[in-house]
Amino acid sequence: MNPINTIFGISSIGKEEISEIQFVSEEVLASVDQINNRRSELQKAMLLGNSEKSKSKIVFATNNGLRKVETTVWAVDDLEVVLKAGVFIPIHAICHVALL
């Protein structure tokens, strides 16, 4: 399943609910190019989030299916994305990032 093509059928979640989610444990993307593109998009989202308070849409995989959140990305490290209020999403679970 391509999450980009099914984005309108994905349940939205509030960032405050993310801490209760169980994320998949495996990498969700199939290629190194996709992983590198995700990293690039997360970096852009962080730069715009910090400089202009811009929001991004993040689609991620949980043990109960795909979810999406619209939020500001505050920081990105090698393993996680940090959202407002200290909420984390593991990078390996992120399927898609779109700047809003």
Residue pairs with C-beta under 8 A, 6 or more apart in sequence:
3 10
3 59
3 61
3 66
3 95
3 96
4 59
4 95
4 96
6 66
7 59
7 68
7 96
10 59
10 65
10 66
10 67
10 68
11 65
11 66
11 67
11 68
12 67
12 68
12 69
12 70
13 21
13 67
13 68
13 69
14 69
15 69
15 71
15 83
15 84
15 85
15 87
16 85
16 87
18 69
18 83
18 87
18 88
18 89
19 87
19 88
21 62
21 67
22 62
22 63
22 64
23 60
23 61
23 62
23 63
23 89
23 90
23 93
24 61
24 62
24 63
24 92
24 93
25 92
26 92
27 35
27 92
28 60
28 61
28 92
28 93
28 94
28 95
29 35
29 38
29 95
38 91
38 94
38 96
38 97
39 76
39 91
41 97
41 98
41 99
42 73
42 76
42 81
42 91
42 94
42 97
43 76
44 99
45 54
45 56
45 58
45 73
45 76
45 97
45 99
46 73
46 74
46 75
46 76
46 81
48 54
48 56
48 99
49 55
49 56
49 72
49 73
49 74
50 74
53 72
54 72
54 99
54 100
55 70
55 71
55 72
55 100
56 70
56 71
56 72
56 73
56 97
56 98
56 99
56 100
57 68
57 69
57 70
57 96
57 97
57 98
57 100
58 68
58 69
58 70
58 71
58 73
58 81
58 89
58 94
58 96
58 97
59 66
59 67
59 68
59 94
59 95
59 96
59 97
60 66
60 67
60 68
60 69
60 89
60 93
60 94
60 95
61 93
61 95
62 93
66 95
69 83
69 89
70 100
71 83
71 84
72 83
72 84
73 81
73 82
73 83
74 82
74 83
74 84
75 81
75 82
76 82
76 91
78 91
79 90
79 91
79 92
80 88
80 89
80 90
80 91
81 88
81 89
81 91
81 94
82 88
83 89
